[in-house]
Amino acid sequence: MKDQLPVDELYNNRRNFSIIGLTGNAGCGCSRLASIMQNENFFRSENLRSEDGLFTEEVQSLKNTDLFLKKEEHLNDSAVSKLIFKKKYSVCKKFIFENYHPYAVIKYTYVVWLYVFLFLRFKCKKEGISFAKDYLKRKLDEILSNKFDFSHKGSDDDYKTYRGCTDNKVLYQEALDNLDLSKIIDLLSDITCDDFLNARGDDAEKISKLFFDAACDFQNQIKLLNSSLAKRDYLCLCRFYHRLSAVIRATGDPLKDSRRVHQEGSCTHIYDIVKLINVLIKGKNHISDGFDRRIVIDSIRNSLEALYLKERYAGFYLMAVHDNQNRELHLKEKIKSLISEGCEEPDSELVNRMFEKIKLLSDAEAGNKDYEKGRFYSPNVAQCIADAEIHVVNNAPMDEKIPEFYTLEEQWMKYASLILHPGLITPSAEERCMVVAYSAKFNSGCLSRQVGAVITNQYHSIRTIGWNDVPYGQISCSLRDLNDLTDHSLPEKRNLKYTYSDFERGNITTYDDNTRNFKQKLRCDYANLKTENLKGLPFSYCFKTLENRYSGNKNQVYTRSLHAEENAMLQMVKFGGESLRNGIIYVTASPCELCSKKLYQIGVRKIVYIDPYPGISKEHIIGCGYKRPELKPFQGAYGCAYYKLFQPFMPYKDELDIRTGSTHQLHSSLELLGDFMKKIGKPLKATYTKQEYEEIKEMISEMKMNKDETN
C-alpha cells in the first residue's frame, strides 16, 4: 500500500498552505493567538478541556407526551445540545492531535523594519553610496527622531511633562546604540535584486530566509530593539509604528516627515508593506523548516492590505480577535511588565496615564475618518474587523459547563481542524444564522453601509430577514443618478416622478429663506461636476448627507432607508407570522438607539452582532430596565470563509470507504450469489428465463456430482 492515500491528495493544499491574517484592537490578544498557532503542541494546553470532563445532562424522558405535559421540553433540548457540542469537541480534538502542524509568524512590525533596512540598502546602491554602519545609524536616527515621539499635535503634553521628557532623542538613543548594525549590514549583503517589493524565485527566497531563518538572527535583533524602545516609552513605540507604517504606505519612503504625510501622500505606495509580506510568503516555499507555507500575520491594521492578500490567495483567512471584557486589564499588564524594569511595583499613575493615551491612539486607528477623506494609507482597524470572516473571542479560562469552543485555544482547534478538513463538523446555530444575515445585506442599496439582519425564534429557527433599504415601492439610492436632476440637457424622463420624491424634484422651497428648492441647490452645488473619473459608474447620491449640508442641520431622520433590524420586524407585521418574543436577532452591525428600543419592545432576548455601534444604545437602551436583552459579539465564521470551512471536498461516506478500503468482515447473500454467478460465468440479473434457470440448475447439479465423485 502506498504511504499516501489518493484522498489525501485532496487535502494537501490545505495542509501545506494557508495564511491567517489576524486583526483587532490593541490589547485584544492577536499576539497571544499567533503564539498559540506557532506552538506545535498547543492542543496539550491546560486551556483546552478534556472531552471526558465536559458537562452533559441526562435527558428527562424519551416520551414527547410526558415532556409536553410536564413542560420539560427545554430540558431535553439543553441536554441534547450539550451532547452535540461534546461530540464536535471530541472530533476536533482527536483530529488536531493527529494532524496539526505549526504556523510561522510574520510580525507586521518586523516587516516594517525589514522594509526600512531594504529601502536604505537600495537607496545607497542607487545613489552610489557605501551602505556602511555610520550611514545606517544616521538614517535610523533620522527616522526615530521624527517618529519615535509624543503627539505632534500637543495632546500628550501633560503626559510628557509627567515623564519629565524634553528631548525625545534620550528615549531612543540607548536602544540605537545597542543595535548590532554591522550584523544587519552583513545579513543584507546577499540581497542584490533592485526591486525587492516584486522579488520572486531565488531573490524572494533570500529575503524570506533572512526573515525566517533563526540562524540569521534578524528577528532577534528587531526583538531586542523593540524591547529596548518599549522600556523607554511604550506610548512612543506605539506612535512610532503608527507613523512609520503610514508614511511607507503614503510615500514609500520611511525617511519622509510624518507631519507632512497628508500633503505628500498618494495611492502609489499603499501596498508596499503588504507586497513585502507577499515576497516573504513566496520565498517561504523554498525554505525547509517544517512550516511549509502555513503563516500567521500579526497583525493587519489596514483593510486594503487585507484585501490585497484576499484577492491573491484562496487560502487566506482574515480572523478578528475580540476582547471586550479583559482588554483594559491585558493592556495595563503589558504596560506594567514593560516599565517595571525589575521593580516590585511600577508607578500606577504612570500606568494609567500611558494606558489612556494608548487607548486613544487605538481608538483613532480603529476609526474611518481618514478613509472617508481618501487617505487610504491610514490604519482602519474597525473596517478590518468588519471585513474579517472568522471572529474569535479572547475569553478567560472557564468551567466545564460552557457548551461552546470557548478559550482561544479551543476556538483555534476548531478552525484549524476545519481548514485542514472542510466539513469535519457542522456549523453552530450562530454561524448558520449569521451567514444568512450576511448574505441578506448585499440586497441593500444603501451607499454608506450594507447591513443584514435575521430574527429567529428561541430555537434558532429563522422567522424573518431584512436589510437596510428604502421601503418597498421606492427606488434604492444605488440605482439613482444625480445627473437626472442636474443635467439640463437631458429631457425629463418619464419615470423620474417614481424614482425621485416630490421634494427632490423641486416642488417645495425650503432653503435660503424659502427661495430655493432641493433641485436648485443640487444644480448649484454640482455646477462644475466632472464625470470623467466615474468611468461609466452611476453618480448616486445620499439624500440625507446633502439635506443636512444644505439645511445646516445634522438630522438622522432624513435617511431614506429603513434599518435592517427595522425592516426584518416590519416584514413579520406585513406578511403575518408568529411572535418574536424571546427570539434572537443576528445582525451584521449592532443596533442603533432607535432599533434597540424596538427590539426591546418586541421582547427579543439576545442580540448577536459583528460591528459595534458607536452610539450609546448599549448603555442607554439595552442597559436599562429589568428585561434587558443580551448583547453578544458574534463568534464564528461567515461569508466566504463559511463555505471554505464547512463545504466538504467529497461526501464523508465516500471518503470513509476509500480510507478503510471497504474491507467488511460480514458479507450479504447478494454478494455471495454474485461471486457464485461470476464463477460459473453467468451474469447476475433480477430475473431469468425458464431456459436460463434450467441451465443454471443443471450446472449446480453437475458441480455437486463432481464433488461427490471426488469424495
N, C-alpha and C positions, 0 to 999 in steps of 0.2 A: 504493500500500500504506500502511496506517495506521502511525503511529510505534510503536504498541504492539500486539503480537500478542495474540489472545484468551487464549492460555495464560498470558501474563504477568500477567493479572488474578488468576490463582490465587495468585501469589506476592507480590502487592502487600502483603498484611498482614504477611508475614514480612519483606519488605524495609523497610517503613515503621515497623514497631512490634515491638520486643522489649525485654524488661527482663532483665538479668542481675544477680542478687544474688550477690556474692562473699562467701565466709566462710572462716575459717581462723584458726589460732593466730597470735599476734603474731610477725612475722618470717618468715612463710611465703611472702609475695610477693603478697598481694592487691593492694596499691597498684601494684606493678610490672605485674601483669596488666591492671589498669584503664588504666594509661598506654599499654600495647600496644593495647588496644581503642580508645583515643581517637585513636591515630595512623592517619591515613588511608593511610599508606604503610608500615605495619608489615611487609607482605609483602616489602619490599625489605631487611629487616634481615639482617645477617650471621649471625644465629642461625637463619635458615631456609636449609637446604641446597639446593643446586641439584639438581634432579631428575636431571640428566645425570650428576652425580657420585655418586649413591647407589650403594652397593656391591651388586653382584649376582654370582652364581656361575654357571658353566656346568653344565648337567645332565651327569651321568656317562655315562648310557646311556639310550636310548629303549626298550630291551627289558626288560620286567619280569623275565624269567627271568635275564638277566645280573645285574641288580641284586640279585636274591634270592640267587644263588649266591655273589656277591662280598660279600654282606651290606652293600650300599651304598644301601639304600632311603632311609635317613635323609639321605643327601647330596642326593638329588634333592628330597626334601621340603623341605630347607632352602633349596635354590636357588629352588624354585617359590614358597616363602613370601616370600623377599626380592623376587622379581619382582612378586608380587601387591602387596606394600606399595609398591614403586616406582610401580606403575600408579595406586594410590589416591592417593599423594602428588602425582603429576603432575596427576591430575584436579582435586584440591582447589586446587593452586597456580594452575593455569590459570584455574579458575573464579573464585577470590577476586581474582585480578589484574583481572578484567573487572567484578566486581560488588560489591566491598567498599565500604561506607560506614562512616565512623567513628561511635563511640558517645560520647554526652555522659556525663560522670562526675558522679555525686552522691556527694560525700564525706559519710559519715554524721556526722562531727564538725562539718562545716559546717552541716548541718541542725540539729544540736543548738544551735549558736549562733543560727541563724535563729529557732528556736523561742524562745530566751531573749529576743531583741530584740522579736519579735512579742508575746510574753507581756507584757513590760514596757510596750510601746506601748499595748496594750489594757487593761492594768491601770490606767494613767494615765487613759485615756478613761473607764473605768468609775467611777473614784474622783473624776473631775473635776480631775485634777492635770495640770499642764503637762508634756509629755514633753520636758524640757529636758536640756541637757548635764550639769548638776550632778546632777540626779536619776539619769540613766543611769549616770554614773560611780559614784555612791554605791551603787547596786544591784549593779553589776558587782563592785565592791569587796566587797560583802557575799557574793556568790556565790563569788568567788575565795578569800576569807579562810576560808571553811568547807570548800571542796572542793579547792583547789589546795594540797595539804598532804601531809605524810608520813602513814604509817599512824596512824589514830586509836586503834589498839589497842597501840601501842608497839613493833610488830615492826620498825620502821625506826629505832629509837633509835640503834643502832650506826652505821648509815649517816648519820643526821642529825648525830651527833657528828663523824664523819669529815669531813663537809662544812662543819662549823662554823656551822650554821644554828640560831638560837634563835627567830627570828620568821619565819614563812612569808611575811609581807607583803613583806619585802625581795625575795622571789623573783619576785613578780608585779607590783609597783608600777610598775617601769620600763616593762613591756610595756603596762600600762593607760594610762600617761601618753602613750605613743606612738600609741595608737589614735585615729583621727580620728572622734571621737564625733559631731561636727557633720555629717559626711558621712553617717554611718549614720542619723541622725535625718532628714536630708533624703530619703534613699532610702526610708525607711518612711512618709513623709508621704502618699504617694499611695495607700497601702493603707488602705481605710476599712471593710472588712467586719468585723463584730463577731465572727463565728465563723470564725477563719482556718483551723481544722482541717477544716472542711467547705466551704471556698470552692470555687466552681465558676464556669465561664464567665469573664467579664471579671475577677472578683476573683482567680480562680486564675491567670489569665494575668499579672496584675500581680505576684503573688508569685513566679511562675515566672520572669518576666522579670528581677525583682530578683536572683534567684539565679543564673540562667544568663548573662544579658547581660553581656558583658565591659565594655561602656560604663558599666554601673552600678558596677563596681569592688567589689561586695560580697565576692566570693570572694577578691579580692586583699587586702582589709582583714583578713579572717579568716586568710588565709595568713600575713600579716605578724605578726598576734597570736600564732598558733600557733608560728611560728618563734622569736619572742621568748621565749615561755614555755618552749619546749623547750630553748633555750640556757640558761635559768636553772636548770631541772632537769627532765629528760625523765621521770624517775620520777614526779614530782609531776604532770606533764601527763597521764601515763597514768592515774594515780589520779583526777585531776580529771574526765576524760571517763567513767571508770568510775562515779564517784559521781553526776555531773550527769545522765547518761542514766538511771541507776537511779532517781534522785529524780523525774525527769519522768515516767517510766513508772509510778512508785508513787503520786505525788500530783498530777502535772500542774503543780506549782509549783516552778520552779527555785530559788526563794528558801528553800525548806524545808531544815532542817538534815539533812545526810546521815547523821548519827549517830542520828537518830530515825526513819529511813525504815522500819525493821521494825515500829515501833509505829504509824506513821501511814499506811503503805502500804495500798492496796486494789487491786482489779482494774479500777476505773473508768477509769484513765488508761493502761492497759498499751499501747494502740495509739496514743497521742498523737504520738509521733515518727514512726511509720510512716504515720500519717494525713497528716502534713505532707509526707512524701515522696510520698504519693499525690496531694496537691494539686499538687506540682511536676510530676508526671507528667501530670496532667490539663491543667494550664496550658501544658505544653510543646507541646501540639498546635497552639497559636495562634502560636507563635514560628517565624519562618522564618530558621533559622540553618544550614541544611544538614544537621542531625542528625535531622530528623523526630522520632520518639519512639523512638530507639534509645538506651537508657540503661543504664549500669552503676552499681550501688550498691556503694561501697567504704567499709565492709563491714558485713554484718549479723552481729550477735553475740547476738541473742535469737531463739529458734526460733519464738515466736509472731508476731513481726514478719514472718518469712519466710512463715509460714502465712497471714498476712493478705494478703500480695501474691499468693501462690499461689492463694488462693480467689477472687481478683478478676480475675486476668489469665491467660488461656490462654497468652499469650506470655511468661510469667515462667519463668525457669530459675534454680535455686539451684545455684551452682557452688562446690565446695570446693577450696581450694588447699592442697597438702601440700608440705612440705619437711623431711623427716626428716634429711637429710644436712648441709644447709648453713644451717639455721635459726639456730643459735648464731652462726655467722660473720656472717650478714646483720644480726642484731640488734646485735652488737658494732660492726660497721662503721657502722651508723646512729648508735649512741651516740657513737662517736668523732667522726663528722662534726658532730654537734650541739654537743659540748662543747669541740672543739678551738679554735674562735674564732680561726683563723689561726695557732695554734701548730703547730710542726713535728710534735710527737708528744704526744697527750694523756696524762694520768696513767693508766697501765694498771691500777693498783689501783682507781681510781675507776670505770673502765670495767667491770671485773669485778664490783665491788660493785653498780653500777647494773644490770648485766645479771642478776645473781642475783635482785635484788628484782623486776625487771620480769618475769622468768620465773616467779617465784612468783605474781605477780598474774595472769599469763596462764594459769597452771595453775588458779588459783582461778576465773577466768572460764570456763574450759572445763568445770568441774565441774557437777554437777547437784544439789548438796545443797540449795540454796535452793529449787529447783523441787519437790523432794520434800516441802518444808515449805509449799508453796503460795505461795512468793514468786516469782511469775511475772515480776516486773519485773527480776529479776537476769539478767545475761548467762549463757548456757549454750552456749558455742561447740561443745562436743562434740556436743550434740544437733543443732545447726545442721549440723555436718559429717555426722552420721548421716542427716539429712533431705535433704541435697544429693543430686541425681540425676546430676550431672556432676562427675567428680573429675579434677583435673589435678595434675601434679607439677612443682614448680619445679626442674627438673633443670639441672645445669651444662651448658655447651656440650659437644658430643660429637664423635666421629669419624663417618665416613661409613658405618660398618658396622652401626649400630643400626637394625634394621628396624621402627621404630615412630615415631609422631609424638612427638618427644622433648622439645624445649625448649618453654617456654610459648608462644612464637610459633607453633611448629608445631602444638601442640595447639589453640590458638585458631583457627588457619587451618582445621583440620578441623571444629570445631564451628560456626564462623561460616559455613562452606560448607553444613553440614547444616541450620542454622537458615534460611538463605536458600533452600535447595533440598533438602527432605527426600528421603532415599533416594539422594542423589548417589553415595555409596559404601556398601558393606555394612559391618555391624559387625565388629569384631575378634573373635577367638576368646574373649578375656577378657570382652568385653561380652556376647556371646551366652550364655556360661555363667553369668555373674553375674546376668543378668536372670532366669534360671530359678531360681537360689538366692533371689533377691529375691521372686519370686512364691511360692516354696515357704514362705517364712517366715510368710505370712499364714494358713497352716494351723495355726500354733501356738496353743494355748490357754493359754499362759503369761501370767500377769497382769503380770509385771515387764518382760519383754522378749521380742520375737519375733525369732528368728534362723533363717536358712535356709542350707543347705549343699548343694553339688553336688560329687561326685567324678568326675573324668574319667580316661581312660587318658592315656598320654603324647601322644596325638594330639588332645586336647581333645574326645574323643567321650564324652558323658555316660554313666556307668555306674550311678550311684545318686544319689538325692536324699534329704534328710532335713530335719527341723525340730525345734526343741526342744518336746517334748511328753511326756505320760505314755506308758508302754508300751501297746501295742495290747491292748485288753481292759479298760482303765480309762477313767474319765471325766475329760476335761480340766478344769482348775481354773476356766476361764471359764464352764463350764456348771454349776457347783455353787453353791449358795446357803447362806450361813451360817444363814439363818433355818430351814433344815431341821433344824439341830442345836440352835438356841437357843430357838425359839418353842415353848413348852409347849402352846399352844392348838392347834397343828397335829397332826393324827393321824400316827402313824408311817407314812410312805409305804412302799409295798411294795418299791420299788426302791432304798431307802436302803442296803441291805446291798451293793448293787452299786456305788453311787455313792460311798460313804464307806468308809474302811477300818475294820477292827475296832478299831484304836487310836482313831480319831476318834470312833467311836460309843460309846466309854467302856468297852470290855471289859477295859482294862488300867489300873491305877492306878500312876502313876509320879511324881506331883508332891506336894509338901508332905509329905515322909516317907511316900510311898506311900499317902496318904489321899485324894487326888483324881485323877480321870482327866481326859482332854483335854476331854471334853464338859462336865464340871462347870466347869473353868477357863474354857471358852469362854462359858458362860452367865453366869458371874460377871463376866467381862471386859466383856461386852456387855449387861449388865443394863439399862442406860439407852439402848439403841440407838434412835436417831431415824432413821426411814426416809423422812421427808417429802421431803428433798432428793434422794433417789435418783431420783424421778420415773419410777418403773417399772423402773429398772435392777436387775438381779440383784445381790445383795450377795455377790459372790465373795470368797474369802479365800485368802491364801497360807499353806499349812501350814508351810513352812519358817520363815517370819517369826514365826508365832505359837509354834511349838515352841521356837525359840531364845529367845523372850522368856519363855515360861513356865518353861523349864528353866534359864535364866540362862546358856546357852552360846551359842556362835556357830559352828555346825557346818554347812558347806555340804552335807554328806552327806544331810541330811534333805530336800533338794529332791525333789519328786515326779517332775519331768521329766527325761527324757534330754536331753543337749545335742544340738544339730543335727548336729555332726560325728559324735558317737557313734551317733546314730540312722541316719545315712547308712551308716556302716560296718556296723552290725548288719543293715541291710536286705540287704546283699550276703551276709552269713552266713545270714540267714533263708531267702532265696529262691535262693541259689546264684549263681554268676557267675564272671567272670574275676578274675585277680589285680589288685589295686590298686597293686602295686609300680611305682614310678616315675610314679605318677599325679599329678594336680593336684587340689587341693581349692579350690573357690571358696566362701567363707563370708562372710556379711554382718557378722560380728564375729569378730575374731581369736580363736583357740582358747585356752582356759584351760590350766593346767598339766596337768590330767588328760587332756584331749583331745589336747594336744600330744604327750604320751607315747604315746598310742595311734596317732596319725598317724605318729610317728617309727617305731614298731614295724612298721606295715604297709608302710613304705617309700615314703611319699608324698614326692615330690621338691620340690614347690612348694606354698606356702600363700598364696593371694590373698585379701585381706580388705579390708573397708571400715572398720569401727570398731576401733580398737586396744583390746586388753585391758589393764586397769590393773595386772595382777599381774606376776610375774617369769617367765612362761612363755618369753618371747623370750630372756632372758639365761640362764635356768637349765636349760631343757629343750631348746629348739631350738638354743641356742648352746653345745651340748656334743657331744662325740664327733666321729667322722670321717665320718658320713653325714648331715650336717645339712641339713634341708630349707631351701629359700629362702623367706624370709618377705617377701612383696611387697605393698605397698599397691595397692589397685585403681586403675586408671587408665582412665577411660572413662565411658560413660553407661549408666544403667539406670533402672528404674522408668518413670514416665510420660514422662520425657524421652527414653527409648529409643525409644518409639513415635512421639513428635513429631519426632524427628530422622531415623529410619530408615524410616518408612512413607511411600511416595511419594504425591503427590496424584493421580497417574494413571500407568498403565503407561508406562515410558520410551519404548517403541516408538511409542506413540500421540503422545506429546509431540514426538518427533523428526519424525514425519510432518507434524504441524501446523506446526512451526517451519521445516521445509525445503519445505513445500508439495508434497511427493511428486513433485517435478519430475525424474523419471528420464529419462535420455537414451536408454536401451535399452528397447524395447517387446517384449512377448511376442506370439506368434502368436495367442493368445486375445484380447489387446487389439485386434490388427489385425482379426480376424474380427468382434469385437463392433462396432467402428466401421463396418465394411462393412455388417453386417446393419442397423445403425441407419440408414445412408444409404439402403438400399433399402426401409426401412420394415417390416422383418421382425424378430420377436423372436429373441434368441439362446437356443436351448434345447439340451438334451443330445441329444435325438433328434427326428427329423421324420418325418411320414408320407410315404408314397410320393408323394402328390399335392403336398404342400408341397415335397418335394425336387425334383420336376419343375418346379414353378413357379419356384423359385429358380434352377435351371439355365437355364430359359428367359430369365429376367431377365438373367442373366450373359451369355447369348448375344446378347441384344438390345443390351446395353451394349457388347459387343465389336464388333458390326456397326456401331453408331453411331460408334464410334471410327474404324473402318476407312473409313467414308464421309467422315468429317471429314478424314482424312489424304488 
